[in-house]
Amino acid sequence: MSAPLLTVYESSNTDRLSISAWREMLAEFWSYRELTWRLMSRNFAAQFRQSFLGYLWVILPPVATTIVFALLRQAQIVNVPMAEGAMPYVLFALMGTTVWGFFTQVTITTTHSVAGAGNLVSRIYFPREVLAVSSALNAVINLCIRLVVLALTFALARYVPHWQVVFAPLLLVPLMALAMGLGLLFAPVNTMMDDMGRMLDFAFQFGLFLAPTVYPTPRLADITGKWELALFWIHSLNPVSHFLHAMQSLVETGTFDVTRGLVVSTILSFLALAAGWRFFHICEPLLAERL
């Protein structure tokens, strides 16, 4: 009588540091794809359970931010100049805050994904990347809801974007890669230091002004003061800005320039995803004991 087959999971740091670990990471993640889908469905159904406003919370943050800044601009409390031929400010701000909110949610939910599933991590074996990816996919569903609101706002404003705007979601792929890479880097740290989540919340609230979300990037040729020059360089150094510039250009002109900043930001995004996933995989054996 043959002995029963046993599946042994090893957490050797040597194996996790080797180049061959990439093949194991991809194969293991693919084999648990159904679990990823089930966790995503569960998270989406449960995120606003027992909430009076329900899924309205998905659209309220970008809409409320847009309304506030539109009123401040209308009252001339905040000076936000728009270039000639640009889309109306309300559409500009709503589009910017929607994309920034997506980047923020993917990063923060990925960061909290392991710490928020403490009992599941400590009792059952599965690749912990499943938690991060399911959280990120939940953010994608929320983004789809917000894009419907954005499209309705375009219709109400009677502003017709160029048809090439249908390619704008392709620019969200590297943006999501950047967000997931950062989240995977921060997730192991968040299991040891609760302050990481609070630090990210603060950083992303302030970071809203470090990208062309509610304030456009000044043109270098039109800059007259130090404040505008500082804003120009801050926006230029922020990888998210280049994706936003390309999306805004697709809406307004139907084209966008493949600038050096866009190319560098795209490469940096996928490198961040690779580095974050590898770091997360190396730290994976320590996650359960830290919770």
Helices and strands as residue ranges (DSSP letters): H 13-17, H 21-31, H 33-46, H 56-74, H 89-112, G 115-117, H 118-123, H 129-156, G 163-167, H 168-192, H 195-207, G 208-210, G 220-222, H 226-237, H 239-252, H 260-290
